[in-house]
Amino acid sequence: MQTEIHPEYVACKVHCSCGNEFTTRSTASTLRVELCSECHPFYTGKQKLVDTGGRVERFERRYAKKKPTPPKTAS
């Protein structure tokens, strides 16, 4: 490996949106994540809906059933 071209590899504090915090190593000193092994459905076995940026609500609004309009009669 060449010297002086690689970033510093330091201890890193990781903060999850569920409140879990743990320490690992990274080139960044702190990381903020949305999912971790404590709250991810794959690891916990619990199915929960992870909505990023209101995408589910936007989908439901877009494809919600609309009231049928009455057909126009020819006058």
C-alpha positions as a Markdown table, in Angstrom:
| # | Residue | x | y | z |
|---|---|---|---|---|
| 1 | Met | 0.0 | 0.0 | 0.0 |
| 2 | Gln | 1.1 | 3.5 | -0.7 |
| 3 | Thr | 1.6 | 5.7 | 2.3 |
| 4 | Glu | -0.1 | 9.1 | 2.9 |
| 5 | Ile | -3.0 | 8.5 | 0.4 |
| 6 | His | -5.4 | 6.5 | 2.7 |
| 7 | Pro | -7.8 | 8.2 | 5.1 |
| 8 | Glu | -7.5 | 7.8 | 8.8 |
| 9 | Tyr | -9.3 | 4.7 | 10.1 |
| 10 | Val | -10.6 | 5.7 | 13.5 |
| 11 | Ala | -13.2 | 4.5 | 16.1 |
| 12 | Cys | -16.7 | 5.5 | 15.0 |
| 13 | Lys | -19.8 | 6.1 | 17.1 |
| 14 | Val | -23.0 | 4.9 | 15.2 |
| 15 | His | -26.4 | 6.4 | 16.1 |
| 16 | Cys | -29.5 | 4.6 | 14.8 |
| 17 | Ser | -33.0 | 6.2 | 14.5 |
| 18 | Cys | -34.3 | 3.6 | 17.0 |
| 19 | Gly | -32.0 | 4.9 | 19.7 |
| 20 | Asn | -29.4 | 2.2 | 19.6 |
| 21 | Glu | -25.8 | 3.3 | 19.7 |
| 22 | Phe | -22.7 | 1.3 | 19.2 |
| 23 | Thr | -19.0 | 1.7 | 18.3 |
| 24 | Thr | -17.2 | 0.4 | 15.3 |
| 25 | Arg | -14.3 | 1.6 | 13.1 |
| 26 | Ser | -14.7 | 3.7 | 10.0 |
| 27 | Thr | -13.1 | 6.7 | 8.2 |
| 28 | Ala | -15.8 | 8.9 | 9.6 |
| 29 | Ser | -15.9 | 9.7 | 13.4 |
| 30 | Thr | -19.8 | 9.5 | 13.6 |
| 31 | Leu | -22.5 | 7.9 | 11.6 |
| 32 | Arg | -26.3 | 8.3 | 11.7 |
| 33 | Val | -28.3 | 5.3 | 10.2 |
| 34 | Glu | -32.0 | 4.6 | 9.8 |
| 35 | Leu | -31.8 | 0.8 | 10.5 |
| 36 | Cys | -29.4 | -1.3 | 12.5 |
| 37 | Ser | -29.3 | -4.9 | 13.6 |
| 38 | Glu | -31.5 | -4.1 | 16.6 |
| 39 | Cys | -34.4 | -2.8 | 14.6 |
| 40 | His | -34.1 | -4.3 | 11.1 |
| 41 | Pro | -36.9 | -6.8 | 10.3 |
| 42 | Phe | -34.4 | -9.4 | 8.9 |
| 43 | Tyr | -32.6 | -9.6 | 12.2 |
| 44 | Thr | -35.5 | -9.1 | 14.6 |
| 45 | Gly | -38.0 | -11.4 | 12.9 |
| 46 | Lys | -40.7 | -8.8 | 13.3 |
| 47 | Gln | -42.3 | -7.4 | 10.2 |
| 48 | Lys | -42.7 | -3.7 | 10.3 |
| 49 | Leu | -43.2 | -1.1 | 7.6 |
| 50 | Val | -40.2 | 1.1 | 7.0 |
| 51 | Asp | -41.5 | 4.2 | 5.3 |
| 52 | Thr | -38.9 | 6.5 | 3.8 |
| 53 | Gly | -40.1 | 10.0 | 3.0 |
| 54 | Gly | -43.8 | 9.2 | 3.0 |
| 55 | Arg | -43.7 | 6.9 | 0.0 |
| 56 | Val | -46.4 | 4.7 | 1.3 |
| 57 | Glu | -48.8 | 7.5 | 1.9 |
| 58 | Arg | -48.0 | 9.0 | -1.5 |
| 59 | Phe | -48.7 | 5.6 | -3.1 |
| 60 | Glu | -52.0 | 5.2 | -1.3 |
| 61 | Arg | -53.1 | 8.7 | -2.3 |
| 62 | Arg | -52.2 | 8.2 | -5.9 |
| 63 | Tyr | -53.9 | 4.8 | -6.3 |
| 64 | Ala | -56.8 | 5.3 | -3.9 |
| 65 | Lys | -60.1 | 4.2 | -5.4 |
| 66 | Lys | -61.9 | 7.2 | -6.7 |
| 67 | Lys | -65.7 | 7.6 | -6.8 |
| 68 | Pro | -67.0 | 6.8 | -10.3 |
| 69 | Thr | -68.3 | 9.8 | -12.2 |
| 70 | Pro | -71.8 | 9.4 | -13.6 |
| 71 | Pro | -71.9 | 9.1 | -17.4 |
| 72 | Lys | -72.9 | 12.2 | -19.2 |
| 73 | Thr | -76.2 | 12.0 | -21.1 |
| 74 | Ala | -76.5 | 13.5 | -24.6 |
| 75 | Ser | -79.0 | 16.4 | -24.6 |
